[in-house]
Amino acid sequence: MQLISSAGHYGAENMLVSLALRLNKIDCDCTVGVFENLHRPNTDVADTARRLGVPVEIFPCNGRADLGAIRRIRAYLQRRAFNVLHTHGYKANIYGYAASSPLSICLAATCHNWSYGSMSLRAYSLLDHAVLRRYHKVVTVSEEVANSLRRFGIPQHRLAAINNGVELSVFASSKPTFRNEIGNESGPVIGMVGRLIPAKGAQYLLRAAPDILAKFPNAVFVIVGEGPFRFALEGLARTLGIERNVIFTGQRRDMPGVYASIDVFVLPSLSEGMPLSILEAMAAKKPVVAACVGSISKFVIPGQTGLLVKPSDIAGLRDSILQLLQDSTFRLKLGEMGQRFVAEHFSAEAMASRYFSLYQMLVANRHLAA
C-alpha cells in the first residue's frame, strides 16, 4: 500500500499515482491509501487514482494524534495482508510506522523534500527522522535530501536512491486547451507549477515580470497551484502593477493541457528534491528555466535541456526567460532535447521497475530486517 496525507495534487501525488498505476501492470497488487484530514480535507489524489483504475482506501483522521486513525490503518493492513507499506511525507511516515509496528510488514518511505518553515514543522521533522531510522528502506530523490537524512542519523545502509518518473505519453500528446481558456492566442505564456509557499520562489518570477513585460507586453504569467502564500503573491502582483498579466489558477486537474499551453516553464525554487513538475514540462517538450537546487541539475542541463539560474537571482531569471522568448529556434531545440532526455532517463516505467525490485528485496530479506 502507498500511503499519503495530501494537501493538494502536486509532485509527490503525481509520482505516487504513476507508481501505483505502473506497479499494478507488473504483477504488484498496489493500493493507494489517503488520509481524509478533519481540518484540511483533500483527497484529490484519491480521485485521480480511482479514475485510472487504481484501488483506493480513505482513512479519516481527526487531528494531529488520532489513535483511531492508527487503528484503522492497522486493521486494513492486517485484513489485506500487505507485504509492504510505502509511505510518502511526514504524517504518513509517522502514522504508518505506528500502525505497522506490531505487524510483520516491510516499511519503505520516499522522502521527496522537507520544508522547515514553522516551529511545528521542525517538531514534526524531528519525529519524522526518528521514525525513519526504524524503516527498512528510505528512498531519496536527490543527494540533497540524502545528505539531510544522514545528518539526522539515518544509516547509509537504509538509504536507496530512485529517480522520479513521468508518464511520457500523457504529456507528449496533450493539446493546448488551457491557452484557449485564458484567451491569449498570440502572446507568450510563462508558467510555473507548485505549492504556493515561499520556498517555491514564485515571488522571484513576479519580480522579474515587469522587465519581461517591457519587451513582451502581451505576455501572460500563469502560476498553477494553491497554498498559504497565494494571498501575498497576489498582493505582490498588484504592487508591481502586473496583475492583469498574471493568472493564479489554483489547482488544476488538466495538467497535460496546461503544460501544452505554455511557452516557457519556470521553477525558481529555493530548495527542491526532484521536482516532478520540471520532468512533466520537459515531457511536454517545453524549455525550462530553473534554480540550481536539489537534483535539478541532473536533468536541466544548461544549453541542452534548459537553463539554470542561481536561487533568488531575479536578474538571471529575467535574462534567461527573455533569451528563450527572443529565440524561438533555441526554445524549440531545448524542448525537443528535454523530452528526449526524460524519455531515456526518467520514465514512469523505469521508476516502477526499480521500486518493485526494492520491494522484492525487502520481502525476501524480511527475516533479516531490524
N, C-alpha and C positions, 0 to 999 in steps of 0.2 A: 504494500500500500504506500502511495505517495501522500504525505500529509502536509497541509499548508494552512496558515492563517493569513488571509489576504486582505489588503486594503484597497485593491483595485486590480486591473488587469495590466500588469507591467512585465518586465523581462523575466522575472522568476516564474510568474504564472504561465507565460508563453512557453518557457523552457519545459516546465512540468507537464503541460498538456501535450506538447510534441513528444516528450519522452514516453509518457503513458501510451499515447497512440501508437508509437513505433514498437514499444515493448509488447503490446498486445498482438502485434503482427509477427513476432519472432518467438512464439511459444513461451511467453511470460505473461501469466494472468495478472494484470495490473489494475488496481482500483485507485481512484483519487479520493482522498479524504479532505474535507474542507470544514474549518471552524465557521459556525454562524455566531458571531460575537454579538452580545446583547447591545453594547453601546455603539459599535460601529459595524453593523451587519453588512457584509459584502461577499456575495457568493457568485460573482460574475464568472470566476474561473470554473466553478461547478457547472454553470450553464453552458459554457464553451465546451467543456469536456463531454457533457451529455449530448450536445448537438453532433459531436464527432463520433458518438457511439462508445465512449469510454465509461465504464461503470463508476458511479459516484456515491459517496456516503457523506451526509451532513452531520456534524457534531455540534449541537447547541452549546454555547459557553457563556455563562452568566457573570463573568468577572475575571479579575486577574489570577485568582487562585480558586478555580471551580473544581472541587473534588468530584462532583458529579460528572463533569466532562471527562475527567481521567478514567472514571469507572466505565463510562460509555465507550470510550476508545478501547479500553482493555477488553471489555466484553465482546466488542466487534472483532478485535484481533483474534481472540480465542475462538469465536464462532466460525470465522473464516479460515482459521489455521494458516495464517500468512507465514511465509518463511523469512521475509524481510520487511522491515518498516523503514522507509526512506523519508526523512523529514527535510523541510525547507523553511528556514527562518527560525528566530529565537523561540517564539512561542511553540511552534511545532516541535522543535528540539526538546524543550523542557517538558511539555505535556507528553510527548511521545516516549521520552525516557521514563517518566513516572508511570505511564500506563503499561509499559512493556517490562518493567523491572522484574516482576515475578514470572515472566513468561520465557519460554525458550524460543527466542526470535532474534534474528540478526538486525543490528541497528546501523543504518548509514545516514549521513546527513550531507547536504550540499550547502556550502557557505558561499552565497552569491556576493555579498558585500555587507558591510556594517556601517550604520550611522550612529555616532556617539553624541549627538547634539545635546540632549537634555540629561539631567541627573537621573531620571527614571530609566532612560535608555542605557546609561552607564551601569546602573544596577542590574538591569536585565542582561547586559553584556557579560558582567562578571558571573552571573548564574549560568548563562548560556555556555560560556567557556568551561565552567566547572563540570557541567553536564556532558559536554562534548568529549571530555577526557575519558568518559566511560563508553563512548560509541566505538563500535568495531572498526568503522572507516569513516573518515571525514573527507569529503571531496572538495577541492578548491578549484576555482575557475580562473585564478590569477596568482602569480607569485607574491603579489602584494598581500592578498588575503592569506596565503600560506604563511608568509612571514609573521603576520599578525597572530595567527593561531599558534605558531611556535613560541612567540613571546609570551603567550598566555598559558604555556605549558602543555600544549597538545603534542604528544610524542610523534616524532617523524614517522615511525612505522604505522601510525594510524592514519596518515595523510595519503591522499591519492589526487592526482591532477587529471581532470577530464574537461575538455573544451565543451562549451555550449554549442548547440547546433540548431539550424533552422530548416524548415520545410521549403526548399528552394522553389519547387513548382508553384506553391501558393503565391509567392511574391513575384516570380518571374513572369507569370501570365496574367497579372492583375491589370485592370483598366483604371484610368484616372477619373474615377467617379466623383471624388471629392472636389476636384477643380471646378466642375460644373456647379457644385453646391455653393462655393464661395464666390462664384461669379467673376473669376479672374482668368479669362481665357488667354490673354496675351502677356501679362506681366509675370516676372519671375516669382516663384514661390519658394521661400526658405523655411524649412521645417525642423522642429526638434520634437522628440518624444521622450517622456519620462515623468516620474512623480514630481510634483511641484514642491520641491524642498530646496533650500539654499545650495546644497551640495551638488545639485544637477546643473547649476550655473546659468539658468535662463536669464538672470539679471545681466550677465555679460553680453549675451546676444542682443538684448534690448538696448543696451548702451552702445553697441556697435551699429545699431539700426539707423540712426539719423544720418550718419555719413554714407551709408549704403543707399538710403532713400534720396540723398542729394544727387546721386548719379542714376538711380533707378527709381524714380518717384512712384511708379505703379507697382513696385514690389510689395509682396504680402508676406508677413512673418506669421507662421502657423505654429502654435505651441499646443501640443497634444498631451493631455494628462490632467490629473487632479491632485490636490494636496494642500497642506496648510499655508503654503507660500503664495497661493494664487492671488489673494487679495492684495498683497504687497506688490506683486508683479504687475497687476492691473493698474495700481496706483503709479508705479514707475513709468508705465507706458503713457499715462496721462501727463505726468510731469515732463516727460521728454517730448510731448506733443506728437506722438506717433500712434495714438490709439486707433485711428482709422485704418492703419496699415497692419495692425496686429490682431490676430484672431486666437482667442483661447477656446479651444473646442471642448474641454473636459475630456472624459474618457470616451473612446470610440471603439466600436466592435468591427469596423470595416477597415482595419489597418492596411491590408494589401492595397485597397483603393486609395488610402491616404498617401502611402509611400509612392504610388504610381503618379500622384498628382503634384509632387514637389520636384523642384529642380536641383536644390542643394540641401543635403541633410547635415544638421549641425548638432553636436553634443559637447558643450563647453564645461563638462563636469569638473569638480574639484577632487573627487575621488570616485573610483569605479572598481568593480571586479572585472567581469567580462560582459559588457552591456549588449544584450541581445538586440536592442533597437538598431545599433550600428550594423550588425550582421543582417538584420532584416532589410535595412535600407540598401545595403550592398547587394543582397539577393534580388532586390527590385531594380538593380542597375543604376543606383543613384550615387553620385560622388559625395564624399563625406569630408567634413571639416570637424575635427575633434581635438579636445585637450589630451595631451600626452600623459595619461594617468592609468593606473592599473595595468591591464593586459591589452589596452587599445593598440599599442604599437606593434603587437603581434599580427594584427590584420589590417590596420591602417598604415600602409607603407607610403611615405611621402613621395609624391610624383608618380606612384604606380596605382594604388587603390584609394588614395585620398590625400588629405593634407593635415598636418599636425601643428598645433599651437601650444604654447605654454598655458598652464591653468591661470585663469583670471586675466589673460592678456587680451584686452579689448581691441587694441590696435592690430594685433596679429590676427584676431578673429575677423575683424573688418577687412583687412587686406586679403586674407585667404578667400573669403566669400566673394569679394569683388573680382579676384583673379578668375574664379570659376564662372561668375556671371558674364565676364567680359570675353571669355574664350570658350565658346561652345564646343569646339573640337576637343580641347583638353578636357572639358567637363564630360563629354560623352566617352572619351577614352578611359578616364578614371572609373566611370560607371561600368563599362564593359569588363575591365580588368578586375574590378572589385567583385562582380558577380562570378567571374570565373574562379577567383580565389576562394570565395565562400563555397562554391560547388566542390572544389578539390579538398578543402581542409575543414569545413565547419558544417557538414550536413547533419541533419537530424538522425539519419540512418547510422552514421558513424558514431554519433553520441550515444544512441541507444545500445549499439553493439558493445561499446566499452562499459556502459553501466551493467548490461546483462552479464558480461564476463566478471565484473566485480561482484555481483550478487551470487553468481555460481561459486566463486572462490570463497565468499563468506559462508555460504551454506555448507560447502564441502569441508570447511575448517571450523565449523561451529563449536566442536568439542574442544578446540584449542583456544577459543576466544576468551578473553578475560578483561 
